[in-house]
Amino acid sequence: MKYILPLLVIVFLAFAAQPSEAVEVLHNYYSMKGDTEELAGNYPDIAIYSEHASSTGLGLEIFSVDVALNITELSEDELAALPTMYVDGVHHGNEGMSAEAAFLFLQDVLERSAADPTYLEGKRLVVTPVMNADGYLEDCRNNWNGVDLNRNYPYMWGMYGTSDTRGSCPASGTYRGPSEGSEAETQANMEMMRGMNLYVYFSGHTGSNDIVLPWKITGEFAVPIADWDLYEHFLNESTNVSGLSYRDPSGAGESIAWGYGARNAVSVIVEVDTMQWLPGVTTTIREALANELLMYDLAWENLLLFGGHLEIVSETSDSVKVINTGWGAAYNITAGNGITEKIGPGETKTIKKGSNVLQYLRLVHVGEEADLTQITMELGDVMEDDGEITPALSPLSIIFSLIAVVALRKRK
């Protein structure tokens, strides 16, 4: 019975549409899987399609596409080190427009990168269009076990806005699961993110058409976001291109709370549309998602600016002058001779050198699992005799130099 109404809507729209207008039906699980694999296959030098986990009930594959420049030539460590944007969709199975947003964004990045490799240079994109494969196939919010996957993540699990009653279809619910991270889909997503140097995490949803913060910053259960200045800058930029405002989440244990709280990624839910499965107007899916896709583009094109981003202005033998071009502050900056606590966005400072590397933290927040925000930059050698920076001597060159000195002495 639950499929009859959507079918009637399709028929009505088809007859009501003018010839110049397009009525689209969204992907289902199988067509999304096939189209995603085909899309990645069209760009073998920069994209790899993978099926890395299975759904709880029906054993459907959870599939992703990994995108990086010359990806087949990179080692696992090299790939894992790249600053990464991660996009997923359909934690809630009946929110199909979120999968469309992920797919279209992936398509855009691949097309632009093929035409201009610099669009992809020094970065990595990972896209999982469908997290809740069983729910997506069955048009059900929850997974096979009746769990709301977006209440099942370990960070702040069960604190507020969740239920201890298992959900059922077609009814929906906010059942958090029997324990934190209990579901196979949740575990698969966390495992994916553990293999990334995450800078940004967008989780697509539908229903309210706005941006959701990782946890409450107002009212009861409010917890400050340590990197709020960075978040606020990004949110203001996002509003400029998408028109979307931001709000607190309605429940705890969401994927974005874990994304920022544990993995140090600037993480938000993007409620890409007010509709679930079918466009309610005679328009294309891309047109319906146009502003939201601009927001995805904004994050990708400015990925390296999510946090402190120091660039070298000039350098001498005993100091280095840097400017922070990032959207957030850089913290605990050192070149081996004391620590500068903070360099704000747009600020320039001179750092005393005592080593050949400059290190800093691009976020002030430290995730639960590891400190993933330290940046290391190579500098010229520290020279005490003059102000010139010269390349370091290798052990082999030193040996050759000693041999030459001994030979010259023998000649005398």
Secondary structure, DSSP 8 states (H G I E B T S, - for coil): -TTHHHHHHHHHHHHHS-TT--------HHHHHHHHHHHHHT-TTTEEEEEEEE-SSS--EEEEEEEETTGGG--HHHHHHSEEEEEE--SSTT-HHHHHHHHHHHHHHHHHHHH-GGGTTT-EEEEES-S-HHHHHHT-SS-TTS--GGG-SSTTTTSSS-BSS---SSS---B--SSTT-SHHHHHHHHHHHTSEEEEEEEEE-SS-SEE-SS--SSTT----TTHHHHHHHHHHHHHHH---EE--SSSS-HHHHHHHTT--EEEEEE--S-SSS-SSSS-HHHHTHHHHHHHHHHHHTGGGSS--EEEEEE-SSEEEEEE-SSS-EEEEEBBS--EEEE-TT-EEEEEBSSSEEEEES-S---SS----EEEEE-----SSSS-------HHHHHHHHHHHHHHHHH-
